Amino acid sequence: MPSSLRTAAPTEEPQPAPRPAVYGVPSPALLARAHRGYARFLDHESESVGQDDRAARRTGTAR
């Protein structure tokens, strides 16, 4: 067989990168960010509820 028709020996497939040891567990930074966002959401909700109550009292449609 001529050398131009020879193929290289099969090489091994590269191994996939290992998964992190705690795959699927959120980082502390992500939890802190979510906590701050949820606190802002609750603060916004409590402000809007208070505004609705004040508006209802002014118009005489208090619940």
Backbone as CSV, one residue per row, in Angstrom:
resi,resn,N_x,N_y,N_z,CA_x,CA_y,CA_z,C_x,C_y,C_z
1,MET,0.859,-1.157,0.000,0.000,0.000,0.000,0.910,1.226,0.000
2,PRO,0.636,2.173,-0.903,1.454,3.379,-0.933,1.266,4.194,0.346
3,SER,2.273,4.929,0.718,2.217,5.693,1.965,1.190,6.819,1.904
4,SER,0.848,7.284,0.717,-0.132,8.369,0.612,-1.544,7.883,0.922
5,LEU,-1.807,6.571,0.860,-3.141,6.053,1.138,-3.289,5.575,2.580
6,ARG,-2.216,5.552,3.301,-2.299,5.104,4.687,-2.995,6.161,5.541
7,THR,-3.735,5.715,6.502,-4.397,6.638,7.431,-3.661,6.583,8.766
8,ALA,-3.804,7.644,9.488,-3.178,7.679,10.801,-3.911,6.714,11.720
9,ALA,-3.218,6.265,12.727,-3.835,5.367,13.692,-4.981,6.107,14.376
10,PRO,-6.043,5.397,14.676,-7.172,6.079,15.329,-6.731,6.689,16.658
11,THR,-7.161,7.911,16.875,-6.826,8.589,18.127,-7.985,8.420,19.100
12,GLU,-7.660,8.509,20.336,-8.712,8.389,21.348,-9.565,9.650,21.352
13,GLU,-10.836,9.466,21.639,-11.743,10.605,21.739,-11.374,11.420,22.974
14,PRO,-11.433,12.732,22.870,-11.144,13.536,24.068,-12.235,13.313,25.121
15,GLN,-11.815,13.268,26.359,-12.760,13.057,27.454,-13.522,14.353,27.727
16,PRO,-14.806,14.260,27.998,-15.554,15.479,28.326,-15.055,16.064,29.648
17,ALA,-15.233,17.353,29.785,-14.798,18.024,31.015,-15.623,17.492,32.188
18,PRO,-15.008,17.288,33.316,-15.761,16.775,34.474,-16.745,17.824,34.977
19,ARG,-17.854,17.361,35.467,-18.857,18.257,36.027,-18.390,18.736,37.397
20,PRO,-18.866,19.901,37.803,-18.502,20.371,39.147,-18.968,19.378,40.203
21,ALA,-18.302,19.380,41.333,-18.628,18.424,42.398,-20.046,18.617,42.912
22,VAL,-20.519,19.841,42.943,-21.861,20.119,43.457,-22.728,20.655,42.323
23,TYR,-22.837,19.897,41.267,-23.604,20.297,40.096,-25.063,20.522,40.482
24,GLY,-25.603,21.667,40.087,-26.998,21.964,40.349,-27.260,22.695,41.647
25,VAL,-26.224,22.960,42.426,-26.393,23.685,43.688,-26.041,25.145,43.427
26,PRO,-26.942,26.087,43.737,-26.646,27.488,43.451,-25.519,28.025,44.329
27,SER,-24.781,28.957,43.779,-23.666,29.545,44.529,-24.200,30.513,45.580
28,PRO,-23.407,30.790,46.605,-23.833,31.769,47.609,-24.110,33.142,47.002
29,ALA,-23.340,33.530,45.988,-23.557,34.832,45.348,-24.920,34.861,44.651
30,LEU,-25.280,33.770,43.997,-26.577,33.706,43.325,-27.715,33.759,44.334
31,LEU,-27.572,33.065,45.448,-28.603,33.097,46.491,-28.757,34.497,47.082
32,ALA,-27.639,35.184,47.307,-27.697,36.537,47.855,-28.397,37.482,46.887
33,ARG,-28.107,37.346,45.611,-28.744,38.199,44.600,-30.240,37.937,44.544
34,ALA,-30.630,36.683,44.594,-32.056,36.337,44.572,-32.752,36.868,45.821
35,HIS,-32.086,36.800,46.961,-32.668,37.288,48.204,-32.912,38.799,48.128
36,ARG,-31.936,39.525,47.593,-32.114,40.978,47.449,-33.256,41.294,46.490
37,GLY,-33.342,40.558,45.402,-34.420,40.794,44.436,-35.781,40.501,45.029
38,TYR,-35.897,39.437,45.797,-37.165,39.087,46.420,-37.544,40.128,47.474
39,ALA,-36.559,40.633,48.201,-36.834,41.675,49.193,-37.349,42.937,48.510
40,ARG,-36.756,43.293,47.366,-37.252,44.457,46.618,-38.673,44.220,46.145
41,PHE,-38.968,43.022,45.682,-40.310,42.677,45.224,-41.312,42.823,46.363
42,LEU,-40.978,42.286,47.542,-41.897,42.388,48.672,-42.079,43.837,49.096
43,ASP,-41.017,44.631,49.077,-41.115,46.033,49.440,-42.023,46.770,48.464
44,HIS,-41.875,46.486,47.184,-42.701,47.127,46.162,-44.166,46.732,46.342
45,GLU,-44.409,45.466,46.617,-45.781,44.996,46.818,-46.413,45.671,48.030
46,SER,-45.675,45.808,49.128,-46.243,46.412,50.331,-46.524,47.896,50.100
47,GLU,-45.694,48.571,49.310,-45.943,49.979,48.999,-47.187,50.124,48.149
48,SER,-47.374,49.256,47.152,-48.532,49.378,46.275,-49.821,49.045,47.012
49,VAL,-49.782,48.124,47.964,-50.979,47.801,48.743,-51.371,49.007,49.573
50,GLY,-50.418,49.666,50.196,-50.704,50.857,50.980,-51.284,51.969,50.127
51,GLN,-50.789,52.126,48.917,-51.304,53.151,48.022,-52.737,52.840,47.629
52,ASP,-53.046,51.583,47.386,-54.410,51.198,47.025,-55.377,51.496,48.161
53,ASP,-54.961,51.211,49.390,-55.828,51.462,50.543,-56.085,52.954,50.721
54,ARG,-55.042,53.765,50.572,-55.216,55.215,50.711,-56.136,55.752,49.623
55,ALA,-55.980,55.270,48.400,-56.828,55.728,47.293,-58.275,55.312,47.523
56,ALA,-58.491,54.136,48.053,-59.841,53.661,48.309,-60.509,54.503,49.392
57,ARG,-59.757,54.889,50.417,-60.330,55.727,51.476,-60.714,57.098,50.954
58,ARG,-59.928,57.637,50.047,-60.241,58.968,49.487,-61.514,58.931,48.659
59,THR,-61.716,57.842,47.935,-62.889,57.760,47.054,-64.091,57.166,47.771
60,GLY,-63.905,56.688,48.984,-65.009,56.130,49.736,-65.350,54.703,49.362
61,THR,-64.411,54.017,48.729,-64.664,52.626,48.336,-63.783,51.685,49.128
62,ALA,-63.553,51.985,50.387,-62.679,51.145,51.217,-63.247,49.743,51.311
63,ARG,-62.375,48.781,51.338,-62.818,47.378,51.381,-63.229,46.962,52.740
